[in-house]
Amino acid sequence: MLRRYPETLRWRQGLPPLFVLSLIVVAALAAFLPIFRILLAAEVCIYGITLFAAGVQGSFRQRKALLVIGLPVAIATMHITWGAGFLWSMIKGVFTDRSPEKK
């Protein structure tokens, strides 16, 4: 869809792929450089705290206690799957678009 209509992509739709990419890159670098372990932990903690705050807010707004847990899990699932799927489609597209020229 994005290849056909690239103008439909909004900046907010690009954030999950960037987040997943940053997790992958920072995790890979954390295997070799200890400073990146701290950066990875900080990134995951800030994301988790933000999701928890959204869960608390949604819980108060809807008056449903289970949203404190359910909302962060749902949002994280959507972000990570959207981001990973987007990155995978970009990688897959690079390797599958190279078809031999017709003679």
Contacts in CASP RR format, 6 or more apart in sequence:
PFRMAT RR
TARGET T0000
AUTHOR 0000-0000-0000
METHOD contacts of the structure
MODEL  1
MLRRYPETLRWRQGLPPLFVLSLIVVAALAAFLPIFRILLAAEVCIYGIT
LFAAGVQGSFRQRKALLVIGLPVAIATMHITWGAGFLWSMIKGVFTDRSP
EKK
1 8 0 8 1.000
2 8 0 8 1.000
2 9 0 8 1.000
2 86 0 8 1.000
2 89 0 8 1.000
13 82 0 8 1.000
14 83 0 8 1.000
14 86 0 8 1.000
15 79 0 8 1.000
16 78 0 8 1.000
16 79 0 8 1.000
16 80 0 8 1.000
16 82 0 8 1.000
16 83 0 8 1.000
16 86 0 8 1.000
17 82 0 8 1.000
17 83 0 8 1.000
17 85 0 8 1.000
17 86 0 8 1.000
17 87 0 8 1.000
17 90 0 8 1.000
19 47 0 8 1.000
19 79 0 8 1.000
19 80 0 8 1.000
19 83 0 8 1.000
20 79 0 8 1.000
20 80 0 8 1.000
20 83 0 8 1.000
20 84 0 8 1.000
20 86 0 8 1.000
20 87 0 8 1.000
21 87 0 8 1.000
22 43 0 8 1.000
23 40 0 8 1.000
23 43 0 8 1.000
23 44 0 8 1.000
26 36 0 8 1.000
26 39 0 8 1.000
26 40 0 8 1.000
26 43 0 8 1.000
27 36 0 8 1.000
27 40 0 8 1.000
29 36 0 8 1.000
30 36 0 8 1.000
30 37 0 8 1.000
30 39 0 8 1.000
30 40 0 8 1.000
47 76 0 8 1.000
48 72 0 8 1.000
48 76 0 8 1.000
51 71 0 8 1.000
51 72 0 8 1.000
51 75 0 8 1.000
51 76 0 8 1.000
52 68 0 8 1.000
52 72 0 8 1.000
54 71 0 8 1.000
54 72 0 8 1.000
54 75 0 8 1.000
55 67 0 8 1.000
55 68 0 8 1.000
55 69 0 8 1.000
55 70 0 8 1.000
55 71 0 8 1.000
55 72 0 8 1.000
56 68 0 8 1.000
58 67 0 8 1.000
58 71 0 8 1.000
59 65 0 8 1.000
59 66 0 8 1.000
59 67 0 8 1.000
59 68 0 8 1.000
59 71 0 8 1.000
END
